[in-house]
Amino acid sequence: MFKRVLLKLSGEFLAGESGFGISPDTTAQLARLITGALEGTEVELAIVIGGGNLWRGARNGEGMDPATADYIGMLGTVMNAMALQDAMESAGRPTRVMSAIQMAAVAEPYIRRRAMRHLEKGRVVIFGGGNGAPFFTTDTTSTLRALEIGADVVLMAKNRVDGVYDSDPRKNSDAKFIAQATHREVVEQRLEVMDATALTLCMDKGLPIVVFDLFQDGNLRRLLEGERVGTLIQT
Ligand code: UDP
């Protein structure tokens, strides 16, 4: 059983069929899935939410100052964090949104020790605003926050992909599932887990990563209880 975990959700988990924007229905389903998995466990959960359903600096900001484009992306993640908070609280779970970019009217500022205190009190902490710095992604935020709050593991949630393969299983029917790998193997074999900056940080600090299918029934619950699900990456 893990004590404290960090769950990384891409922004697309909040989008409906179109893959764009925030769907309240989809977000409500997601929130029920997460709160259901947590129920009755003592696990402390922190979430880093991405923003790709709204804006990706590099893609949507073509022709703009890249830093400005990235700041827009970070603001998007706060919108997602608020939507997820709303849905999680409707599902009965107390939460706090903490933003790396000060936005006092809608979110607490990110203060590490305060985040840990919320977790100890059983609140789910949702980190918005990425790192508060451009030229990063929310994968790096997941690693950074996980290390800061002393999480046991980073859980990289995937949408109907059950873990890491040696090539893209959607394009290659011979793709082989990888149940376990070291950080170094992931780097050397260029396996798709998280972006390179985030992965390097995990490798340097020995932070374990699990890549798993969030929508396979009971997966998150089993993971929180310490069962092996998906692909485990550790040193
Ligand atoms: N972003 C950033 N710094 C960060 C985190 C995010 O500049 O620390 C920006 C970046 O433009 C990124 C966007 O926010 O493209 C959305 O985040 P991300 O692509 O990680 O979202 P996800 O793919 O997880 O939904």
Residues whose N, C-alpha, C, O or C-beta is under 5 A from the ligand:
A	BS01	UDP	L9 S10 G11 E12 G50 G51 G52 N53 W55 R56 G57 A58 A69 D70 Y71 G73 M74 G129 G130 N131 G132 A133 P134 F135 F136 T137 T138 D139
